[in-house]
Amino acid sequence: MKLTRLQERMGYTFGDRRVLIQALTHRSYGHERLQELPLALRDNERLEFLGDAILDAVVSDILLETYPECNEGQLTKMRAAIVNERTLAQVATGLGLGEAIRLGKGEELTGGGTKPSIVGSTLEALIAAVYLDGGFHAVYPVVRHLFARCFQEEEGQGSFYDHKTQLQELVQARFKVTPSYHLRGTRGPDHAKEFEIEVRMRGKALAQASGASKKQAEQNAARRAIELMGSEAGMDL
């Protein structure tokens, strides 16, 4: 049932379920239970290696198609924002991938199915499994489906950037100083706390925003500051 649900969420049905099962097999499980198999079939690490390369190629191609006005540097930043552990883990979690991963006892006890490094790597192995099972014509729609929010043109290329880095580059180029971030307070219960962050330059507030974590709030504040600076190009700070 787990494999059936996973394939439904992916939008792809495997012809050879063996490659799917291998893609879901963490090395801890292979080490404990599959020692009799050849190394190449024992776990998903070789598939992870292949999946990383395939994902790079497919994402690059989709970005070229989606953003025809962007240069090589911008496209590289976009790809890096997609093909990284954090984004892969988010996509894998949304897919419910952690429930289907075969883990050794130790990893099961320590919540291996929720670890970003494990679920992200397993997603790469899964991408490789689709490619091996159905070829490039099969893997393209799967990647488009799984990473759909990353390729939404209406969001604009700015959604791919690290807003804090972008703001720092902008402020340093225009004013020769570095912005700073300050916690103004928190609100809400512990399980749903929100952080309020203010970003300042030369002691003067540029913008403020909230988020579910300090890092998220800082990114949101930086994005807001960039928007304000863009609409007030002549601002004197």
C-alpha positions as a Markdown table, in Angstrom:
| # | Residue | x | y | z |
|---|---|---|---|---|
| 1 | Met | 0.0 | 0.0 | 0.0 |
| 2 | Lys | 2.8 | 2.4 | 0.8 |
| 3 | Leu | 4.4 | 1.8 | -2.6 |
| 4 | Thr | 1.0 | 2.3 | -4.4 |
| 5 | Arg | 0.3 | 5.6 | -2.6 |
| 6 | Leu | 3.9 | 6.8 | -3.3 |
| 7 | Gln | 3.5 | 6.1 | -7.0 |
| 8 | Glu | 0.1 | 7.8 | -7.1 |
| 9 | Arg | 1.7 | 10.9 | -5.5 |
| 10 | Met | 4.6 | 10.9 | -7.9 |
| 11 | Gly | 2.3 | 10.5 | -10.9 |
| 12 | Tyr | 4.3 | 7.5 | -12.2 |
| 13 | Thr | 3.8 | 3.8 | -12.0 |
| 14 | Phe | 6.9 | 1.6 | -12.2 |
| 15 | Gly | 7.1 | -1.3 | -14.7 |
| 16 | Asp | 9.9 | -2.9 | -12.6 |
| 17 | Arg | 9.1 | -2.5 | -8.9 |
| 18 | Arg | 12.5 | -3.9 | -8.0 |
| 19 | Val | 14.2 | -0.7 | -9.0 |
| 20 | Leu | 11.7 | 1.3 | -6.9 |
| 21 | Ile | 12.4 | -0.9 | -3.9 |
| 22 | Gln | 16.1 | -0.5 | -4.3 |
| 23 | Ala | 15.7 | 3.3 | -4.5 |
| 24 | Leu | 13.9 | 3.2 | -1.1 |
| 25 | Thr | 16.6 | 1.1 | 0.6 |
| 26 | His | 18.9 | 3.0 | 2.9 |
| 27 | Arg | 22.4 | 1.6 | 3.4 |
| 28 | Ser | 21.6 | 0.8 | 7.0 |
| 29 | Tyr | 18.9 | -1.6 | 5.9 |
| 30 | Gly | 21.2 | -3.1 | 3.2 |
| 31 | His | 24.0 | -3.6 | 5.7 |
| 32 | Glu | 21.8 | -5.4 | 8.2 |
| 33 | Arg | 19.6 | -7.5 | 5.9 |
| 34 | Leu | 21.0 | -7.7 | 2.4 |
| 35 | Gln | 24.6 | -8.7 | 2.8 |
| 36 | Glu | 24.1 | -11.6 | 0.4 |
| 37 | Leu | 23.3 | -9.2 | -2.5 |
| 38 | Pro | 26.0 | -7.7 | -4.8 |
| 39 | Leu | 27.1 | -4.2 | -3.6 |
| 40 | Ala | 25.4 | -2.6 | -6.6 |
| 41 | Leu | 22.0 | -3.9 | -5.5 |
| 42 | Arg | 22.3 | -3.7 | -1.7 |
| 43 | Asp | 21.1 | -0.1 | -1.2 |
| 44 | Asn | 20.3 | 3.1 | -3.0 |
| 45 | Glu | 23.6 | 4.9 | -2.8 |
| 46 | Arg | 24.6 | 4.3 | -6.5 |
| 47 | Leu | 21.1 | 5.4 | -7.5 |
| 48 | Glu | 21.5 | 8.5 | -5.5 |
| 49 | Phe | 24.7 | 9.3 | -7.4 |
| 50 | Leu | 22.9 | 8.9 | -10.7 |
| 51 | Gly | 19.8 | 10.8 | -9.6 |
| 52 | Asp | 21.8 | 13.8 | -8.6 |
| 53 | Ala | 23.2 | 14.1 | -12.1 |
| 54 | Ile | 19.8 | 13.5 | -13.7 |
| 55 | Leu | 18.1 | 16.1 | -11.5 |
| 56 | Asp | 20.8 | 18.6 | -12.4 |
| 57 | Ala | 20.3 | 18.1 | -16.1 |
| 58 | Val | 16.5 | 18.1 | -16.0 |
| 59 | Val | 16.2 | 21.1 | -13.7 |
| 60 | Ser | 18.7 | 23.0 | -15.9 |
| 61 | Asp | 16.7 | 22.2 | -19.0 |
| 62 | Ile | 13.4 | 23.3 | -17.4 |
| 63 | Leu | 14.9 | 26.5 | -16.1 |
| 64 | Leu | 16.3 | 27.4 | -19.6 |
| 65 | Glu | 12.8 | 26.9 | -21.0 |
| 66 | Thr | 11.0 | 28.8 | -18.2 |
| 67 | Tyr | 13.4 | 31.8 | -17.9 |
| 68 | Pro | 14.6 | 32.6 | -21.4 |
| 69 | Glu | 15.8 | 36.1 | -20.3 |
| 70 | Cys | 18.1 | 35.0 | -17.5 |
| 71 | Asn | 21.8 | 34.7 | -17.8 |
| 72 | Glu | 24.1 | 31.8 | -16.8 |
| 73 | Gly | 24.8 | 33.3 | -13.3 |
| 74 | Gln | 21.1 | 33.7 | -12.5 |
| 75 | Leu | 20.2 | 30.2 | -13.8 |
| 76 | Thr | 23.0 | 28.7 | -11.7 |
| 77 | Lys | 21.6 | 30.4 | -8.6 |
| 78 | Met | 18.1 | 29.1 | -9.4 |
| 79 | Arg | 19.3 | 25.6 | -9.9 |
| 80 | Ala | 21.3 | 25.7 | -6.6 |
| 81 | Ala | 18.1 | 26.8 | -4.8 |
| 82 | Ile | 16.3 | 23.8 | -6.1 |
| 83 | Val | 18.9 | 21.0 | -6.1 |
| 84 | Asn | 19.9 | 21.2 | -2.5 |
| 85 | Glu | 19.2 | 19.2 | 0.7 |
| 86 | Arg | 16.6 | 21.6 | 2.1 |
| 87 | Thr | 14.4 | 21.8 | -1.0 |
| 88 | Leu | 14.8 | 18.1 | -1.7 |
| 89 | Ala | 13.8 | 17.3 | 1.8 |
| 90 | Gln | 10.7 | 19.5 | 1.6 |
| 91 | Val | 9.7 | 17.8 | -1.7 |
| 92 | Ala | 10.3 | 14.4 | -0.2 |
| 93 | Thr | 8.3 | 15.2 | 2.9 |
| 94 | Gly | 5.4 | 16.5 | 0.9 |
| 95 | Leu | 5.5 | 13.2 | -1.1 |
| 96 | Gly | 5.4 | 11.2 | 2.1 |
| 97 | Leu | 8.6 | 9.5 | 1.1 |
| 98 | Gly | 9.8 | 9.0 | 4.7 |
| 99 | Glu | 7.1 | 6.4 | 5.3 |
| 100 | Ala | 8.3 | 4.2 | 2.5 |
| 101 | Ile | 12.1 | 4.2 | 3.1 |
| 102 | Arg | 13.6 | 0.9 | 4.3 |
| 103 | Leu | 15.8 | 1.7 | 7.3 |
| 104 | Gly | 18.0 | -0.3 | 9.6 |
| 105 | Lys | 16.9 | -0.7 | 13.2 |
| 106 | Gly | 19.2 | 2.1 | 14.4 |
| 107 | Glu | 18.0 | 4.6 | 11.9 |
| 108 | Glu | 14.4 | 3.7 | 12.6 |
| 109 | Leu | 14.9 | 4.3 | 16.3 |
| 110 | Thr | 16.4 | 7.7 | 15.7 |
| 111 | Gly | 13.7 | 8.9 | 13.2 |
| 112 | Gly | 15.7 | 8.3 | 10.0 |
| 113 | Gly | 12.6 | 8.8 | 7.9 |
| 114 | Thr | 12.4 | 12.4 | 9.0 |
| 115 | Lys | 16.1 | 13.3 | 8.6 |
| 116 | Pro | 16.5 | 15.8 | 5.7 |
| 117 | Ser | 19.8 | 14.1 | 4.5 |
| 118 | Ile | 18.1 | 10.7 | 4.3 |
| 119 | Val | 14.8 | 11.7 | 2.6 |
| 120 | Gly | 16.6 | 14.1 | 0.3 |
| 121 | Ser | 19.1 | 11.5 | -0.8 |
| 122 | Thr | 16.3 | 9.0 | -1.3 |
| 123 | Leu | 14.4 | 11.4 | -3.5 |
| 124 | Glu | 17.5 | 11.6 | -5.7 |
| 125 | Ala | 17.6 | 7.8 | -5.9 |
| 126 | Leu | 13.9 | 7.7 | -6.7 |
| 127 | Ile | 14.5 | 10.1 | -9.6 |
| 128 | Ala | 17.2 | 7.8 | -10.9 |
| 129 | Ala | 14.8 | 4.8 | -10.5 |
| 130 | Val | 12.3 | 6.6 | -12.7 |
| 131 | Tyr | 15.0 | 7.2 | -15.3 |
| 132 | Leu | 16.1 | 3.6 | -15.3 |
| 133 | Asp | 12.6 | 2.3 | -15.5 |
| 134 | Gly | 11.2 | 4.7 | -18.1 |
| 135 | Gly | 14.0 | 6.9 | -19.6 |
| 136 | Phe | 14.2 | 10.6 | -19.9 |
| 137 | His | 10.7 | 11.0 | -21.4 |
| 138 | Ala | 9.4 | 9.5 | -18.1 |
| 139 | Val | 11.6 | 11.4 | -15.6 |
| 140 | Tyr | 10.8 | 14.9 | -17.1 |
| 141 | Pro | 7.1 | 15.0 | -16.1 |
| 142 | Val | 7.9 | 13.5 | -12.7 |
| 143 | Val | 10.4 | 16.3 | -12.0 |
| 144 | Arg | 8.0 | 19.0 | -13.3 |
| 145 | His | 5.3 | 17.6 | -11.0 |
| 146 | Leu | 7.3 | 17.2 | -7.9 |
| 147 | Phe | 9.1 | 20.6 | -8.2 |
| 148 | Ala | 6.2 | 22.5 | -9.7 |
| 149 | Arg | 6.3 | 25.4 | -7.3 |
| 150 | Cys | 9.9 | 26.0 | -8.1 |
| 151 | Phe | 9.1 | 26.5 | -11.8 |
| 152 | Gln | 6.1 | 28.8 | -11.5 |
| 153 | Glu | 7.1 | 31.7 | -13.8 |
| 154 | Glu | 4.7 | 34.1 | -12.2 |
| 155 | Glu | 6.7 | 33.9 | -8.9 |
| 156 | Gly | 9.6 | 35.4 | -10.8 |
| 157 | Gln | 13.3 | 34.6 | -10.5 |
| 158 | Gly | 13.6 | 36.5 | -7.3 |
| 159 | Ser | 11.9 | 33.6 | -5.5 |
| 160 | Phe | 15.0 | 31.5 | -6.0 |
| 161 | Tyr | 17.4 | 33.8 | -4.3 |
| 162 | Asp | 18.7 | 34.0 | -0.8 |
| 163 | His | 17.0 | 37.4 | 0.0 |
| 164 | Lys | 19.5 | 38.2 | 2.8 |
| 165 | Thr | 22.4 | 37.8 | 0.5 |
| 166 | Gln | 20.7 | 39.8 | -2.2 |
| 167 | Leu | 19.9 | 42.6 | 0.2 |
| 168 | Gln | 23.5 | 42.7 | 1.5 |
| 169 | Glu | 24.8 | 42.9 | -2.0 |
| 170 | Leu | 22.4 | 45.7 | -2.8 |
| 171 | Val | 23.0 | 47.7 | 0.4 |
| 172 | Gln | 26.8 | 47.4 | 0.2 |
| 173 | Ala | 26.8 | 48.4 | -3.5 |
| 174 | Arg | 24.6 | 51.4 | -2.9 |
| 175 | Phe | 25.5 | 52.6 | 0.6 |
| 176 | Lys | 28.8 | 50.8 | 1.5 |
| 177 | Val | 27.4 | 49.3 | 4.7 |
| 178 | Thr | 26.0 | 46.0 | 5.9 |
| 179 | Pro | 22.4 | 45.6 | 7.1 |
| 180 | Ser | 21.7 | 44.1 | 10.5 |
| 181 | Tyr | 18.8 | 42.0 | 11.8 |
| 182 | His | 17.1 | 42.5 | 15.2 |
| 183 | Leu | 14.5 | 40.4 | 17.0 |
| 184 | Arg | 11.6 | 42.7 | 18.0 |
| 185 | Gly | 9.6 | 39.9 | 19.8 |
| 186 | Thr | 7.7 | 36.7 | 19.5 |
| 187 | Arg | 4.0 | 35.8 | 19.7 |
| 188 | Gly | 1.9 | 32.7 | 19.8 |
| 189 | Pro | 2.2 | 29.3 | 21.6 |
| 190 | Asp | 5.4 | 27.3 | 21.6 |
| 191 | His | 4.2 | 24.9 | 19.0 |
| 192 | Ala | 3.2 | 27.7 | 16.6 |
| 193 | Lys | 5.5 | 30.6 | 17.6 |
| 194 | Glu | 6.1 | 33.5 | 15.2 |
| 195 | Phe | 9.2 | 35.7 | 15.3 |
| 196 | Glu | 9.2 | 39.4 | 14.4 |
| 197 | Ile | 12.4 | 40.6 | 12.8 |
| 198 | Glu | 13.5 | 44.1 | 11.8 |
| 199 | Val | 16.3 | 44.7 | 9.4 |
| 200 | Arg | 18.2 | 48.0 | 9.8 |
| 201 | Met | 20.9 | 50.0 | 8.1 |
| 202 | Arg | 22.9 | 52.6 | 10.0 |
| 203 | Gly | 20.5 | 52.1 | 12.9 |
| 204 | Lys | 17.5 | 53.0 | 10.8 |
| 205 | Ala | 14.7 | 50.5 | 10.1 |
| 206 | Leu | 14.4 | 49.3 | 6.5 |
| 207 | Ala | 11.6 | 46.8 | 7.0 |
| 208 | Gln | 10.2 | 44.2 | 9.3 |
| 209 | Ala | 8.5 | 40.9 | 8.9 |
| 210 | Ser | 7.5 | 37.8 | 10.8 |
| 211 | Gly | 8.1 | 34.1 | 10.3 |
| 212 | Ala | 7.9 | 30.6 | 11.9 |
| 213 | Ser | 11.6 | 30.8 | 12.7 |
| 214 | Lys | 14.2 | 33.5 | 13.1 |
| 215 | Lys | 15.8 | 32.5 | 9.8 |
| 216 | Gln | 12.5 | 32.6 | 7.9 |
| 217 | Ala | 11.6 | 36.0 | 9.5 |
| 218 | Glu | 15.0 | 37.4 | 8.5 |
| 219 | Gln | 14.5 | 36.2 | 4.9 |
| 220 | Asn | 11.0 | 37.7 | 4.8 |
| 221 | Ala | 12.3 | 41.0 | 6.2 |
| 222 | Ala | 15.1 | 41.1 | 3.7 |
| 223 | Arg | 12.6 | 40.4 | 0.8 |
| 224 | Arg | 10.4 | 43.3 | 2.1 |
| 225 | Ala | 13.4 | 45.6 | 2.3 |
| 226 | Ile | 14.4 | 44.8 | -1.3 |
| 227 | Glu | 10.8 | 45.5 | -2.4 |
| 228 | Leu | 10.8 | 48.9 | -0.6 |
| 229 | Met | 14.2 | 49.9 | -1.9 |
| 230 | Gly | 13.1 | 49.0 | -5.4 |
| 231 | Ser | 10.0 | 51.2 | -5.1 |
| 232 | Glu | 12.0 | 54.0 | -3.5 |
| 233 | Ala | 15.1 | 54.0 | -5.7 |
| 234 | Gly | 16.2 | 57.4 | -4.5 |
| 235 | Met | 15.8 | 56.7 | -0.8 |
| 236 | Asp | 18.3 | 58.5 | 1.4 |
| 237 | Leu | 19.5 | 56.5 | 4.4 |
